[in-house]
Amino acid sequence: MVVSVINCGTASLPRSLDVSITVSKPQAEQTTDLSIPVFVQSTGSFDFGAGRIGYYATLDSVTSDTRVSAEGIKAAQAFFGRSERPDLLAIAQAFDTPQKGYVRTGALGPLASFTAIANGSFAVSIDGTNENITGLDFTAATTLAQVVGIIQAALTTAAAGTVAALESGTLRITSPTAGDLSSVSVLAPVSPASGTDISGPGLLNGRLGVAVVQPGYAPTGLVDELAKIAEAARCSGRFVYGWVLDAVYRDSPDQVAAAEWAQARTAYMPQVSNSPLAWDPSSTTDLGPVVQTLGLYRVSPIYHDNPNYYPDMSLIAGMLAVDYRAANSTRTAKFMDLPGIPTVGLTVSQWLTLESKGYNTFTLTGNTSRVTREGTTGNAAWYIDDVINLDNFVEDLQVATYNVFLRNKKVPYSIVGQTMFRDSSTQICERYIFNGTFSERPVQDTSATNGVRIDPAYDIIDTPLELMTVADRAGRIGPPQTINVNLAGAIHSIAIHVNAFS
């Protein structure tokens, strides 16, 4: 007989017998952060693989990183000199000389694991040639550095010029050559077996697949290096949206090639010219008119007369500091102060020349105002804020639409399905009214009661279901959606007429 400790005469059956409820969280895509700018330095000591980019939250973290060049520190000072700026600055390195391939092993085993070995061995392929490294005696080693020294001596005998180095507890073996054929393989056991294998668990860990193999390569120019930086950023789980180039690239063919590269991707790249040709009305070969001719709206030419400063970094830091979830948070580049950047002394005629050639600049206006002029891009139809705001809108819209698929078991090919997408698009459009990107627009219309029609900030137009073809339905291609938006823009100048009566 079972005796209950709790004797309840009014016990009832649980509702879960008839209504069973489980809780789970649906999968959801996250938006890509478009607030991170990257400074591309031409010198320094970054690794040329995935480690060619680093991220920094403070100026101290930049200045204490020995991989960062003097130009990188200047750019960081411009970035962190602003109170309004993104949380992170990326610094990356572009290479212009052939690089040596290498392998970096996993963390070396404890010293005791090596000192017990009097006849160690491992195999490695260097520049395509297999090498068996044998007879490694670590019994007299007192540090891991001495262990690596023993490996170095054996590698020198097998393949002269190969370098073994201890890096943060790991072993890095670098090829003696540089270029596209330079390579070092993952460490493996000698075959046929000889001595004690040190390539595997508890020692070099090569056999566990934790080693990193980086083939050497010969750089083919700045544009290819920019693509490699973007790839390295993706490897780190981030996306770099703003691009600022080392001053060494100013007023060079590389600068224009980089501008064309930026135009073809989701990016914004302000570019500085220090050339006096910028305010020469007869010149058509300086940065401004070249970018104007190409119509590059993702590039903003900036003239500055001092090559030691990075007004482009200060500008981009201010423009990428917008919180698109906040009310009236968007901003225009014109009138923006660039803390720590000296103003450019210009005459009115010099400024009018710069303006006609598509340049921005940073100058003293009036008595004490330090302002950016004019917040434009290389395409007269686009301002800097419009480019950045619309890129963020497109990212938010795409993610919201994708999440309709992720959060529903099925989006039906019906009005119900169209409404799901319309609702997600409406939510994002309303957010961009809230943050100041879109706004209603009064338009003259003689058919309106008072002669003025108010166009909405956005209009979502769904393609009627009956217009979709049988092939579209069979391929599950949904009816397209068109969104017309009215940009809020900004007022950059105004005329005031005063009538005086006596």
Buried (B, 14 or more C-beta within 10 A) or exposed (E): EEEEEEEEEEEEEEEEEEEEEEEEEEEEBEBBBBBBBBBBBBBBEBBBBBBBBBBBEEBEBBBEBEBBBEBBBBBBBBBBBBEEBBEBBBBBBBBBEBBBBBBBBBEBBEBEBBBEBEEBBBBBBBBEEEBBBBBBBBEEBEEBEBBBBBBBEBBBEBBEEBBBBBEEEBBBBBBBBBBEBBBBBBBBBBEEEBBBBBBBBEBBBBBBEBBBBBBBBBBEEBBBBBEBBBEBBEEBEBBBBBBBBBBBBBBEEBBBBBBBBBBEEBBBBBBBBBBEBBBBEEBEEBBBBBBBEBBBBBBBBBBBBEEEBBBBBBBBBBBBBBEBEEEEBBBBBBBBBBBBBBBBEBEEEBBEBBBEBBBBBBBBEEEEEBBBBBBBBBBEEBBBBBBBBBBBBEBBBBBBBEBBBEBEEEBEBEEEBBEBBBEBBBEBBEBBBBBBBBBEBEEEEEEEEEEEBEBBBBEBEBBEBEEBEEEBEEEEEBBEBEBEBBBBBBEBEEEEEEEEEE
